[in-house]
Amino acid sequence: MEQLRDLAIRLAMDEPVGDDLPMAAAHALTRGVDSPSLRELAGLSKGQSREAVDLFRQAMDELGCPVPAMSGARLHLMREAAANLVAGRGDPEDLAHQIYWQACYSGMPELRAVGDRFLELYAGWGATYDQAEEAVAAMKAAAASVPSRQSSLSAVRDGDAG
């Protein structure tokens, strides 16, 4: 299911995924994920991208995991980068930049404080490179406060996220 969710995020971000969808559907079926549209999608060939996208959207709805709007996809990517930063997976500078970027372009004014905090951390990285441990610790602390669910965005509005 994770591969299908990743494709849904990519689709929401307007990335071309149509040719990848039939094979992803076939793999999902072999792992026990099933829906009528997913079965139909698995039977399409690579050249049927438009039909594949429509069937994929329908299958994701049937599976209870609809393709998000672009703002929801950006929020997902921001959360994923924050989780990776907290867990120590990936380059802290790159992850901080990704959080900043996704927050700023999410179209959600309530994430502006998150974006501003990570811009500050990202921009300060070069100046504090001689104190890399402190910079990484500050980034991890800020990442830990990134909203983990849509409903927790009120914490950002109240200033608790940065």
Phi and psi in radians as a Rosetta constraint file:
Dihedral C 1 N 2 CA 2 C 2 CIRCULARHARMONIC -1.082 0.35
Dihedral N 2 CA 2 C 2 N 3 CIRCULARHARMONIC -0.712 0.35
Dihedral C 2 N 3 CA 3 C 3 CIRCULARHARMONIC -1.083 0.35
Dihedral N 3 CA 3 C 3 N 4 CIRCULARHARMONIC -0.680 0.35
Dihedral C 3 N 4 CA 4 C 4 CIRCULARHARMONIC -1.157 0.35
Dihedral N 4 CA 4 C 4 N 5 CIRCULARHARMONIC -0.708 0.35
Dihedral C 4 N 5 CA 5 C 5 CIRCULARHARMONIC -1.107 0.35
Dihedral N 5 CA 5 C 5 N 6 CIRCULARHARMONIC -0.720 0.35
Dihedral C 5 N 6 CA 6 C 6 CIRCULARHARMONIC -1.081 0.35
Dihedral N 6 CA 6 C 6 N 7 CIRCULARHARMONIC -0.716 0.35
Dihedral C 6 N 7 CA 7 C 7 CIRCULARHARMONIC -1.159 0.35
Dihedral N 7 CA 7 C 7 N 8 CIRCULARHARMONIC -0.628 0.35
Dihedral C 7 N 8 CA 8 C 8 CIRCULARHARMONIC -1.112 0.35
Dihedral N 8 CA 8 C 8 N 9 CIRCULARHARMONIC -0.700 0.35
Dihedral C 8 N 9 CA 9 C 9 CIRCULARHARMONIC -1.137 0.35
Dihedral N 9 CA 9 C 9 N 10 CIRCULARHARMONIC -0.798 0.35
Dihedral C 9 N 10 CA 10 C 10 CIRCULARHARMONIC -1.073 0.35
Dihedral N 10 CA 10 C 10 N 11 CIRCULARHARMONIC -0.695 0.35
Dihedral C 10 N 11 CA 11 C 11 CIRCULARHARMONIC -1.122 0.35
Dihedral N 11 CA 11 C 11 N 12 CIRCULARHARMONIC -0.746 0.35
Dihedral C 11 N 12 CA 12 C 12 CIRCULARHARMONIC -1.092 0.35
Dihedral N 12 CA 12 C 12 N 13 CIRCULARHARMONIC -0.493 0.35
Dihedral C 12 N 13 CA 13 C 13 CIRCULARHARMONIC -1.557 0.35
Dihedral N 13 CA 13 C 13 N 14 CIRCULARHARMONIC 0.230 0.35
Dihedral C 13 N 14 CA 14 C 14 CIRCULARHARMONIC 1.116 0.35
Dihedral N 14 CA 14 C 14 N 15 CIRCULARHARMONIC 0.480 0.35
Dihedral C 14 N 15 CA 15 C 15 CIRCULARHARMONIC -1.456 0.35
Dihedral N 15 CA 15 C 15 N 16 CIRCULARHARMONIC 2.525 0.35
Dihedral C 15 N 16 CA 16 C 16 CIRCULARHARMONIC -1.277 0.35
Dihedral N 16 CA 16 C 16 N 17 CIRCULARHARMONIC 1.972 0.35
Dihedral C 16 N 17 CA 17 C 17 CIRCULARHARMONIC -2.177 0.35
Dihedral N 17 CA 17 C 17 N 18 CIRCULARHARMONIC -0.081 0.35
Dihedral C 17 N 18 CA 18 C 18 CIRCULARHARMONIC -0.881 0.35
Dihedral N 18 CA 18 C 18 N 19 CIRCULARHARMONIC -0.746 0.35
Dihedral C 18 N 19 CA 19 C 19 CIRCULARHARMONIC -1.245 0.35
Dihedral N 19 CA 19 C 19 N 20 CIRCULARHARMONIC -0.371 0.35
Dihedral C 19 N 20 CA 20 C 20 CIRCULARHARMONIC -1.478 0.35
Dihedral N 20 CA 20 C 20 N 21 CIRCULARHARMONIC -0.290 0.35
Dihedral C 20 N 21 CA 21 C 21 CIRCULARHARMONIC -1.206 0.35
Dihedral N 21 CA 21 C 21 N 22 CIRCULARHARMONIC -0.757 0.35
Dihedral C 21 N 22 CA 22 C 22 CIRCULARHARMONIC -1.034 0.35
Dihedral N 22 CA 22 C 22 N 23 CIRCULARHARMONIC -0.758 0.35
Dihedral C 22 N 23 CA 23 C 23 CIRCULARHARMONIC -1.180 0.35
Dihedral N 23 CA 23 C 23 N 24 CIRCULARHARMONIC -0.683 0.35
Dihedral C 23 N 24 CA 24 C 24 CIRCULARHARMONIC -1.104 0.35
Dihedral N 24 CA 24 C 24 N 25 CIRCULARHARMONIC -0.681 0.35
Dihedral C 24 N 25 CA 25 C 25 CIRCULARHARMONIC -1.122 0.35
Dihedral N 25 CA 25 C 25 N 26 CIRCULARHARMONIC -0.739 0.35
Dihedral C 25 N 26 CA 26 C 26 CIRCULARHARMONIC -1.090 0.35
Dihedral N 26 CA 26 C 26 N 27 CIRCULARHARMONIC -0.756 0.35
Dihedral C 26 N 27 CA 27 C 27 CIRCULARHARMONIC -1.100 0.35
Dihedral N 27 CA 27 C 27 N 28 CIRCULARHARMONIC -0.723 0.35
Dihedral C 27 N 28 CA 28 C 28 CIRCULARHARMONIC -1.079 0.35
Dihedral N 28 CA 28 C 28 N 29 CIRCULARHARMONIC -0.725 0.35
Dihedral C 28 N 29 CA 29 C 29 CIRCULARHARMONIC -1.079 0.35
Dihedral N 29 CA 29 C 29 N 30 CIRCULARHARMONIC -0.676 0.35
Dihedral C 29 N 30 CA 30 C 30 CIRCULARHARMONIC -1.204 0.35
Dihedral N 30 CA 30 C 30 N 31 CIRCULARHARMONIC -0.365 0.35
Dihedral C 30 N 31 CA 31 C 31 CIRCULARHARMONIC -1.659 0.35
Dihedral N 31 CA 31 C 31 N 32 CIRCULARHARMONIC 0.137 0.35
Dihedral C 31 N 32 CA 32 C 32 CIRCULARHARMONIC 1.639 0.35
Dihedral N 32 CA 32 C 32 N 33 CIRCULARHARMONIC 0.023 0.35
Dihedral C 32 N 33 CA 33 C 33 CIRCULARHARMONIC -1.453 0.35
Dihedral N 33 CA 33 C 33 N 34 CIRCULARHARMONIC 2.255 0.35
Dihedral C 33 N 34 CA 34 C 34 CIRCULARHARMONIC -2.556 0.35
Dihedral N 34 CA 34 C 34 N 35 CIRCULARHARMONIC 2.465 0.35
Dihedral C 34 N 35 CA 35 C 35 CIRCULARHARMONIC -2.807 0.35
Dihedral N 35 CA 35 C 35 N 36 CIRCULARHARMONIC 2.770 0.35
Dihedral C 35 N 36 CA 36 C 36 CIRCULARHARMONIC -1.003 0.35
Dihedral N 36 CA 36 C 36 N 37 CIRCULARHARMONIC -0.774 0.35
Dihedral C 36 N 37 CA 37 C 37 CIRCULARHARMONIC -1.221 0.35
Dihedral N 37 CA 37 C 37 N 38 CIRCULARHARMONIC -0.552 0.35
Dihedral C 37 N 38 CA 38 C 38 CIRCULARHARMONIC -1.145 0.35
Dihedral N 38 CA 38 C 38 N 39 CIRCULARHARMONIC -0.703 0.35
Dihedral C 38 N 39 CA 39 C 39 CIRCULARHARMONIC -1.101 0.35
Dihedral N 39 CA 39 C 39 N 40 CIRCULARHARMONIC -0.755 0.35
Dihedral C 39 N 40 CA 40 C 40 CIRCULARHARMONIC -1.150 0.35
Dihedral N 40 CA 40 C 40 N 41 CIRCULARHARMONIC -0.704 0.35
Dihedral C 40 N 41 CA 41 C 41 CIRCULARHARMONIC -1.074 0.35
Dihedral N 41 CA 41 C 41 N 42 CIRCULARHARMONIC -0.722 0.35
Dihedral C 41 N 42 CA 42 C 42 CIRCULARHARMONIC -1.078 0.35
Dihedral N 42 CA 42 C 42 N 43 CIRCULARHARMONIC -0.413 0.35
Dihedral C 42 N 43 CA 43 C 43 CIRCULARHARMONIC -1.516 0.35
Dihedral N 43 CA 43 C 43 N 44 CIRCULARHARMONIC -0.068 0.35
Dihedral C 43 N 44 CA 44 C 44 CIRCULARHARMONIC -1.399 0.35
Dihedral N 44 CA 44 C 44 N 45 CIRCULARHARMONIC 2.745 0.35
Dihedral C 44 N 45 CA 45 C 45 CIRCULARHARMONIC -1.683 0.35
Dihedral N 45 CA 45 C 45 N 46 CIRCULARHARMONIC 2.953 0.35
Dihedral C 45 N 46 CA 46 C 46 CIRCULARHARMONIC -1.040 0.35
Dihedral N 46 CA 46 C 46 N 47 CIRCULARHARMONIC -0.529 0.35
Dihedral C 46 N 47 CA 47 C 47 CIRCULARHARMONIC -1.335 0.35
Dihedral N 47 CA 47 C 47 N 48 CIRCULARHARMONIC 0.023 0.35
Dihedral C 47 N 48 CA 48 C 48 CIRCULARHARMONIC -1.887 0.35
Dihedral N 48 CA 48 C 48 N 49 CIRCULARHARMONIC 0.890 0.35
Dihedral C 48 N 49 CA 49 C 49 CIRCULARHARMONIC -1.025 0.35
Dihedral N 49 CA 49 C 49 N 50 CIRCULARHARMONIC -0.806 0.35
Dihedral C 49 N 50 CA 50 C 50 CIRCULARHARMONIC -1.088 0.35
Dihedral N 50 CA 50 C 50 N 51 CIRCULARHARMONIC -0.806 0.35
Dihedral C 50 N 51 CA 51 C 51 CIRCULARHARMONIC -1.119 0.35
Dihedral N 51 CA 51 C 51 N 52 CIRCULARHARMONIC -0.658 0.35
Dihedral C 51 N 52 CA 52 C 52 CIRCULARHARMONIC -1.103 0.35
Dihedral N 52 CA 52 C 52 N 53 CIRCULARHARMONIC -0.739 0.35
Dihedral C 52 N 53 CA 53 C 53 CIRCULARHARMONIC -1.116 0.35
Dihedral N 53 CA 53 C 53 N 54 CIRCULARHARMONIC -0.775 0.35
Dihedral C 53 N 54 CA 54 C 54 CIRCULARHARMONIC -1.086 0.35
Dihedral N 54 CA 54 C 54 N 55 CIRCULARHARMONIC -0.788 0.35
Dihedral C 54 N 55 CA 55 C 55 CIRCULARHARMONIC -1.158 0.35
Dihedral N 55 CA 55 C 55 N 56 CIRCULARHARMONIC -0.638 0.35
Dihedral C 55 N 56 CA 56 C 56 CIRCULARHARMONIC -1.095 0.35
Dihedral N 56 CA 56 C 56 N 57 CIRCULARHARMONIC -0.815 0.35
Dihedral C 56 N 57 CA 57 C 57 CIRCULARHARMONIC -1.011 0.35
Dihedral N 57 CA 57 C 57 N 58 CIRCULARHARMONIC -0.772 0.35
Dihedral C 57 N 58 CA 58 C 58 CIRCULARHARMONIC -1.121 0.35
Dihedral N 58 CA 58 C 58 N 59 CIRCULARHARMONIC -0.754 0.35
Dihedral C 58 N 59 CA 59 C 59 CIRCULARHARMONIC -1.104 0.35
Dihedral N 59 CA 59 C 59 N 60 CIRCULARHARMONIC -0.739 0.35
Dihedral C 59 N 60 CA 60 C 60 CIRCULARHARMONIC -1.125 0.35
Dihedral N 60 CA 60 C 60 N 61 CIRCULARHARMONIC -0.645 0.35
Dihedral C 60 N 61 CA 61 C 61 CIRCULARHARMONIC -1.091 0.35
Dihedral N 61 CA 61 C 61 N 62 CIRCULARHARMONIC -0.787 0.35
Dihedral C 61 N 62 CA 62 C 62 CIRCULARHARMONIC -1.085 0.35
Dihedral N 62 CA 62 C 62 N 63 CIRCULARHARMONIC -0.577 0.35
Dihedral C 62 N 63 CA 63 C 63 CIRCULARHARMONIC -1.464 0.35
Dihedral N 63 CA 63 C 63 N 64 CIRCULARHARMONIC 0.001 0.35
Dihedral C 63 N 64 CA 64 C 64 CIRCULARHARMONIC 1.331 0.35
Dihedral N 64 CA 64 C 64 N 65 CIRCULARHARMONIC 0.404 0.35
Dihedral C 64 N 65 CA 65 C 65 CIRCULARHARMONIC -2.404 0.35
Dihedral N 65 CA 65 C 65 N 66 CIRCULARHARMONIC 1.152 0.35
Dihedral C 65 N 66 CA 66 C 66 CIRCULARHARMONIC -1.075 0.35
Dihedral N 66 CA 66 C 66 N 67 CIRCULARHARMONIC 2.687 0.35
Dihedral C 66 N 67 CA 67 C 67 CIRCULARHARMONIC -1.104 0.35
Dihedral N 67 CA 67 C 67 N 68 CIRCULARHARMONIC 2.198 0.35
Dihedral C 67 N 68 CA 68 C 68 CIRCULARHARMONIC -1.327 0.35
Dihedral N 68 CA 68 C 68 N 69 CIRCULARHARMONIC 2.892 0.35
Dihedral C 68 N 69 CA 69 C 69 CIRCULARHARMONIC -1.208 0.35
Dihedral N 69 CA 69 C 69 N 70 CIRCULARHARMONIC 2.907 0.35
Dihedral C 69 N 70 CA 70 C 70 CIRCULARHARMONIC -1.029 0.35
Dihedral N 70 CA 70 C 70 N 71 CIRCULARHARMONIC -0.674 0.35
Dihedral C 70 N 71 CA 71 C 71 CIRCULARHARMONIC -1.114 0.35
Dihedral N 71 CA 71 C 71 N 72 CIRCULARHARMONIC -0.663 0.35
Dihedral C 71 N 72 CA 72 C 72 CIRCULARHARMONIC -1.175 0.35
Dihedral N 72 CA 72 C 72 N 73 CIRCULARHARMONIC -0.639 0.35
Dihedral C 72 N 73 CA 73 C 73 CIRCULARHARMONIC -1.160 0.35
Dihedral N 73 CA 73 C 73 N 74 CIRCULARHARMONIC -0.722 0.35
Dihedral C 73 N 74 CA 74 C 74 CIRCULARHARMONIC -1.116 0.35
Dihedral N 74 CA 74 C 74 N 75 CIRCULARHARMONIC -0.697 0.35
Dihedral C 74 N 75 CA 75 C 75 CIRCULARHARMONIC -1.097 0.35
Dihedral N 75 CA 75 C 75 N 76 CIRCULARHARMONIC -0.730 0.35
Dihedral C 75 N 76 CA 76 C 76 CIRCULARHARMONIC -1.053 0.35
Dihedral N 76 CA 76 C 76 N 77 CIRCULARHARMONIC -0.824 0.35
Dihedral C 76 N 77 CA 77 C 77 CIRCULARHARMONIC -1.125 0.35
Dihedral N 77 CA 77 C 77 N 78 CIRCULARHARMONIC -0.635 0.35
Dihedral C 77 N 78 CA 78 C 78 CIRCULARHARMONIC -1.131 0.35
Dihedral N 78 CA 78 C 78 N 79 CIRCULARHARMONIC -0.798 0.35
Dihedral C 78 N 79 CA 79 C 79 CIRCULARHARMONIC -1.091 0.35
Dihedral N 79 CA 79 C 79 N 80 CIRCULARHARMONIC -0.716 0.35
Dihedral C 79 N 80 CA 80 C 80 CIRCULARHARMONIC -1.095 0.35
Dihedral N 80 CA 80 C 80 N 81 CIRCULARHARMONIC -0.765 0.35
Dihedral C 80 N 81 CA 81 C 81 CIRCULARHARMONIC -1.116 0.35
Dihedral N 81 CA 81 C 81 N 82 CIRCULARHARMONIC -0.701 0.35
Dihedral C 81 N 82 CA 82 C 82 CIRCULARHARMONIC -1.117 0.35
Dihedral N 82 CA 82 C 82 N 83 CIRCULARHARMONIC -0.749 0.35
Dihedral C 82 N 83 CA 83 C 83 CIRCULARHARMONIC -1.103 0.35
Dihedral N 83 CA 83 C 83 N 84 CIRCULARHARMONIC -0.710 0.35
Dihedral C 83 N 84 CA 84 C 84 CIRCULARHARMONIC -1.144 0.35
Dihedral N 84 CA 84 C 84 N 85 CIRCULARHARMONIC -0.676 0.35
Dihedral C 84 N 85 CA 85 C 85 CIRCULARHARMONIC -1.116 0.35
Dihedral N 85 CA 85 C 85 N 86 CIRCULARHARMONIC -0.820 0.35
Dihedral C 85 N 86 CA 86 C 86 CIRCULARHARMONIC -1.085 0.35
Dihedral N 86 CA 86 C 86 N 87 CIRCULARHARMONIC -0.684 0.35
Dihedral C 86 N 87 CA 87 C 87 CIRCULARHARMONIC -1.393 0.35
Dihedral N 87 CA 87 C 87 N 88 CIRCULARHARMONIC -0.118 0.35
Dihedral C 87 N 88 CA 88 C 88 CIRCULARHARMONIC 1.360 0.35
Dihedral N 88 CA 88 C 88 N 89 CIRCULARHARMONIC 0.389 0.35
Dihedral C 88 N 89 CA 89 C 89 CIRCULARHARMONIC -1.742 0.35
Dihedral N 89 CA 89 C 89 N 90 CIRCULARHARMONIC 2.040 0.35
Dihedral C 89 N 90 CA 90 C 90 CIRCULARHARMONIC 1.765 0.35
Dihedral N 90 CA 90 C 90 N 91 CIRCULARHARMONIC 3.052 0.35
Dihedral C 90 N 91 CA 91 C 91 CIRCULARHARMONIC -1.410 0.35
Dihedral N 91 CA 91 C 91 N 92 CIRCULARHARMONIC 2.098 0.35
Dihedral C 91 N 92 CA 92 C 92 CIRCULARHARMONIC -0.982 0.35
Dihedral N 92 CA 92 C 92 N 93 CIRCULARHARMONIC -0.692 0.35
Dihedral C 92 N 93 CA 93 C 93 CIRCULARHARMONIC -1.109 0.35
Dihedral N 93 CA 93 C 93 N 94 CIRCULARHARMONIC -0.801 0.35
Dihedral C 93 N 94 CA 94 C 94 CIRCULARHARMONIC -1.133 0.35
Dihedral N 94 CA 94 C 94 N 95 CIRCULARHARMONIC -0.714 0.35
Dihedral C 94 N 95 CA 95 C 95 CIRCULARHARMONIC -1.173 0.35
Dihedral N 95 CA 95 C 95 N 96 CIRCULARHARMONIC -0.691 0.35
Dihedral C 95 N 96 CA 96 C 96 CIRCULARHARMONIC -1.089 0.35
Dihedral N 96 CA 96 C 96 N 97 CIRCULARHARMONIC -0.725 0.35
Dihedral C 96 N 97 CA 97 C 97 CIRCULARHARMONIC -1.119 0.35
Dihedral N 97 CA 97 C 97 N 98 CIRCULARHARMONIC -0.709 0.35
Dihedral C 97 N 98 CA 98 C 98 CIRCULARHARMONIC -1.117 0.35
Dihedral N 98 CA 98 C 98 N 99 CIRCULARHARMONIC -0.722 0.35
Dihedral C 98 N 99 CA 99 C 99 CIRCULARHARMONIC -1.079 0.35
Dihedral N 99 CA 99 C 99 N 100 CIRCULARHARMONIC -0.815 0.35
Dihedral C 99 N 100 CA 100 C 100 CIRCULARHARMONIC -0.987 0.35
Dihedral N 100 CA 100 C 100 N 101 CIRCULARHARMONIC -0.879 0.35
Dihedral C 100 N 101 CA 101 C 101 CIRCULARHARMONIC -1.062 0.35
Dihedral N 101 CA 101 C 101 N 102 CIRCULARHARMONIC -0.843 0.35
Dihedral C 101 N 102 CA 102 C 102 CIRCULARHARMONIC -1.154 0.35
Dihedral N 102 CA 102 C 102 N 103 CIRCULARHARMONIC -0.681 0.35
Dihedral C 102 N 103 CA 103 C 103 CIRCULARHARMONIC -1.122 0.35
Dihedral N 103 CA 103 C 103 N 104 CIRCULARHARMONIC -0.779 0.35
Dihedral C 103 N 104 CA 104 C 104 CIRCULARHARMONIC -1.156 0.35
Dihedral N 104 CA 104 C 104 N 105 CIRCULARHARMONIC -0.625 0.35
Dihedral C 104 N 105 CA 105 C 105 CIRCULARHARMONIC -1.763 0.35
Dihedral N 105 CA 105 C 105 N 106 CIRCULARHARMONIC 0.215 0.35
Dihedral C 105 N 106 CA 106 C 106 CIRCULARHARMONIC -1.265 0.35
Dihedral N 106 CA 106 C 106 N 107 CIRCULARHARMONIC -0.379 0.35
Dihedral C 106 N 107 CA 107 C 107 CIRCULARHARMONIC 1.358 0.35
Dihedral N 107 CA 107 C 107 N 108 CIRCULARHARMONIC 0.182 0.35
Dihedral C 107 N 108 CA 108 C 108 CIRCULARHARMONIC -1.912 0.35
Dihedral N 108 CA 108 C 108 N 109 CIRCULARHARMONIC 1.817 0.35
Dihedral C 108 N 109 CA 109 C 109 CIRCULARHARMONIC -0.984 0.35
Dihedral N 109 CA 109 C 109 N 110 CIRCULARHARMONIC -0.492 0.35
Dihedral C 109 N 110 CA 110 C 110 CIRCULARHARMONIC -1.192 0.35
Dihedral N 110 CA 110 C 110 N 111 CIRCULARHARMONIC -0.230 0.35
Dihedral C 110 N 111 CA 111 C 111 CIRCULARHARMONIC -1.662 0.35
Dihedral N 111 CA 111 C 111 N 112 CIRCULARHARMONIC 0.031 0.35
Dihedral C 111 N 112 CA 112 C 112 CIRCULARHARMONIC -1.029 0.35
Dihedral N 112 CA 112 C 112 N 113 CIRCULARHARMONIC -0.715 0.35
Dihedral C 112 N 113 CA 113 C 113 CIRCULARHARMONIC -1.101 0.35
Dihedral N 113 CA 113 C 113 N 114 CIRCULARHARMONIC -0.656 0.35
Dihedral C 113 N 114 CA 114 C 114 CIRCULARHARMONIC -1.122 0.35
Dihedral N 114 CA 114 C 114 N 115 CIRCULARHARMONIC -0.845 0.35
Dihedral C 114 N 115 CA 115 C 115 CIRCULARHARMONIC -1.037 0.35
Dihedral N 115 CA 115 C 115 N 116 CIRCULARHARMONIC -0.767 0.35
Dihedral C 115 N 116 CA 116 C 116 CIRCULARHARMONIC -1.085 0.35
Dihedral N 116 CA 116 C 116 N 117 CIRCULARHARMONIC -0.722 0.35
Dihedral C 116 N 117 CA 117 C 117 CIRCULARHARMONIC -1.128 0.35
Dihedral N 117 CA 117 C 117 N 118 CIRCULARHARMONIC -0.745 0.35
Dihedral C 117 N 118 CA 118 C 118 CIRCULARHARMONIC -1.311 0.35
Dihedral N 118 CA 118 C 118 N 119 CIRCULARHARMONIC -0.468 0.35
Dihedral C 118 N 119 CA 119 C 119 CIRCULARHARMONIC -1.129 0.35
Dihedral N 119 CA 119 C 119 N 120 CIRCULARHARMONIC -0.766 0.35
Dihedral C 119 N 120 CA 120 C 120 CIRCULARHARMONIC -1.035 0.35
Dihedral N 120 CA 120 C 120 N 121 CIRCULARHARMONIC -0.798 0.35
Dihedral C 120 N 121 CA 121 C 121 CIRCULARHARMONIC -1.179 0.35
Dihedral N 121 CA 121 C 121 N 122 CIRCULARHARMONIC -0.742 0.35
Dihedral C 121 N 122 CA 122 C 122 CIRCULARHARMONIC -1.157 0.35
Dihedral N 122 CA 122 C 122 N 123 CIRCULARHARMONIC -0.806 0.35
Dihedral C 122 N 123 CA 123 C 123 CIRCULARHARMONIC -1.148 0.35
Dihedral N 123 CA 123 C 123 N 124 CIRCULARHARMONIC -0.583 0.35
Dihedral C 123 N 124 CA 124 C 124 CIRCULARHARMONIC -1.392 0.35
Dihedral N 124 CA 124 C 124 N 125 CIRCULARHARMONIC -0.152 0.35
Dihedral C 124 N 125 CA 125 C 125 CIRCULARHARMONIC -1.000 0.35
Dihedral N 125 CA 125 C 125 N 126 CIRCULARHARMONIC -0.828 0.35
Dihedral C 125 N 126 CA 126 C 126 CIRCULARHARMONIC -1.085 0.35
Dihedral N 126 CA 126 C 126 N 127 CIRCULARHARMONIC -0.734 0.35
Dihedral C 126 N 127 CA 127 C 127 CIRCULARHARMONIC -1.208 0.35
Dihedral N 127 CA 127 C 127 N 128 CIRCULARHARMONIC -0.506 0.35
Dihedral C 127 N 128 CA 128 C 128 CIRCULARHARMONIC -1.861 0.35
Dihedral N 128 CA 128 C 128 N 129 CIRCULARHARMONIC 0.286 0.35
Dihedral C 128 N 129 CA 129 C 129 CIRCULARHARMONIC -1.019 0.35
Dihedral N 129 CA 129 C 129 N 130 CIRCULARHARMONIC -0.525 0.35
Dihedral C 129 N 130 CA 130 C 130 CIRCULARHARMONIC -1.230 0.35
Dihedral N 130 CA 130 C 130 N 131 CIRCULARHARMONIC -0.222 0.35
Dihedral C 130 N 131 CA 131 C 131 CIRCULARHARMONIC -2.086 0.35
Dihedral N 131 CA 131 C 131 N 132 CIRCULARHARMONIC 0.891 0.35
Dihedral C 131 N 132 CA 132 C 132 CIRCULARHARMONIC -1.023 0.35
Dihedral N 132 CA 132 C 132 N 133 CIRCULARHARMONIC -0.669 0.35
Dihedral C 132 N 133 CA 133 C 133 CIRCULARHARMONIC -1.074 0.35
Dihedral N 133 CA 133 C 133 N 134 CIRCULARHARMONIC -0.723 0.35
Dihedral C 133 N 134 CA 134 C 134 CIRCULARHARMONIC -1.171 0.35
Dihedral N 134 CA 134 C 134 N 135 CIRCULARHARMONIC -0.687 0.35
Dihedral C 134 N 135 CA 135 C 135 CIRCULARHARMONIC -1.127 0.35
Dihedral N 135 CA 135 C 135 N 136 CIRCULARHARMONIC -0.776 0.35
Dihedral C 135 N 136 CA 136 C 136 CIRCULARHARMONIC -1.123 0.35
Dihedral N 136 CA 136 C 136 N 137 CIRCULARHARMONIC -0.718 0.35
Dihedral C 136 N 137 CA 137 C 137 CIRCULARHARMONIC -1.074 0.35
Dihedral N 137 CA 137 C 137 N 138 CIRCULARHARMONIC -0.717 0.35
Dihedral C 137 N 138 CA 138 C 138 CIRCULARHARMONIC -1.140 0.35
Dihedral N 138 CA 138 C 138 N 139 CIRCULARHARMONIC -0.690 0.35
Dihedral C 138 N 139 CA 139 C 139 CIRCULARHARMONIC -1.153 0.35
Dihedral N 139 CA 139 C 139 N 140 CIRCULARHARMONIC -0.736 0.35
Dihedral C 139 N 140 CA 140 C 140 CIRCULARHARMONIC -1.122 0.35
Dihedral N 140 CA 140 C 140 N 141 CIRCULARHARMONIC -0.713 0.35
Dihedral C 140 N 141 CA 141 C 141 CIRCULARHARMONIC -1.102 0.35
Dihedral N 141 CA 141 C 141 N 142 CIRCULARHARMONIC -0.762 0.35
Dihedral C 141 N 142 CA 142 C 142 CIRCULARHARMONIC -1.172 0.35
Dihedral N 142 CA 142 C 142 N 143 CIRCULARHARMONIC -0.676 0.35
Dihedral C 142 N 143 CA 143 C 143 CIRCULARHARMONIC -1.141 0.35
Dihedral N 143 CA 143 C 143 N 144 CIRCULARHARMONIC -0.584 0.35
Dihedral C 143 N 144 CA 144 C 144 CIRCULARHARMONIC -1.135 0.35
Dihedral N 144 CA 144 C 144 N 145 CIRCULARHARMONIC -0.362 0.35
Dihedral C 144 N 145 CA 145 C 145 CIRCULARHARMONIC -1.677 0.35
Dihedral N 145 CA 145 C 145 N 146 CIRCULARHARMONIC 0.037 0.35
Dihedral C 145 N 146 CA 146 C 146 CIRCULARHARMONIC -1.143 0.35
Dihedral N 146 CA 146 C 146 N 147 CIRCULARHARMONIC 2.341 0.35
Dihedral C 146 N 147 CA 147 C 147 CIRCULARHARMONIC -0.955 0.35
Dihedral N 147 CA 147 C 147 N 148 CIRCULARHARMONIC 2.305 0.35
Dihedral C 147 N 148 CA 148 C 148 CIRCULARHARMONIC -1.590 0.35
Dihedral N 148 CA 148 C 148 N 149 CIRCULARHARMONIC -0.279 0.35
Dihedral C 148 N 149 CA 149 C 149 CIRCULARHARMONIC -2.464 0.35
Dihedral N 149 CA 149 C 149 N 150 CIRCULARHARMONIC 2.735 0.35
Dihedral C 149 N 150 CA 150 C 150 CIRCULARHARMONIC -0.953 0.35
Dihedral N 150 CA 150 C 150 N 151 CIRCULARHARMONIC -0.682 0.35
Dihedral C 150 N 151 CA 151 C 151 CIRCULARHARMONIC -1.218 0.35
Dihedral N 151 CA 151 C 151 N 152 CIRCULARHARMONIC -0.289 0.35
Dihedral C 151 N 152 CA 152 C 152 CIRCULARHARMONIC -1.542 0.35
Dihedral N 152 CA 152 C 152 N 153 CIRCULARHARMONIC 0.161 0.35
Dihedral C 152 N 153 CA 153 C 153 CIRCULARHARMONIC -1.157 0.35
Dihedral N 153 CA 153 C 153 N 154 CIRCULARHARMONIC -0.303 0.35
Dihedral C 153 N 154 CA 154 C 154 CIRCULARHARMONIC -1.102 0.35
Dihedral N 154 CA 154 C 154 N 155 CIRCULARHARMONIC -0.496 0.35
Dihedral C 154 N 155 CA 155 C 155 CIRCULARHARMONIC -1.116 0.35
Dihedral N 155 CA 155 C 155 N 156 CIRCULARHARMONIC -0.627 0.35
Dihedral C 155 N 156 CA 156 C 156 CIRCULARHARMONIC -1.166 0.35
Dihedral N 156 CA 156 C 156 N 157 CIRCULARHARMONIC -0.771 0.35
Dihedral C 156 N 157 CA 157 C 157 CIRCULARHARMONIC -1.069 0.35
Dihedral N 157 CA 157 C 157 N 158 CIRCULARHARMONIC -0.614 0.35
Dihedral C 157 N 158 CA 158 C 158 CIRCULARHARMONIC -1.452 0.35
Dihedral N 158 CA 158 C 158 N 159 CIRCULARHARMONIC 0.013 0.35
Dihedral C 158 N 159 CA 159 C 159 CIRCULARHARMONIC 1.507 0.35
Dihedral N 159 CA 159 C 159 N 160 CIRCULARHARMONIC 0.214 0.35
Dihedral C 159 N 160 CA 160 C 160 CIRCULARHARMONIC -1.521 0.35
Dihedral N 160 CA 160 C 160 N 161 CIRCULARHARMONIC -0.027 0.35
Dihedral C 160 N 161 CA 161 C 161 CIRCULARHARMONIC -1.744 0.35
Dihedral N 161 CA 161 C 161 N 162 CIRCULARHARMONIC 0.197 0.35
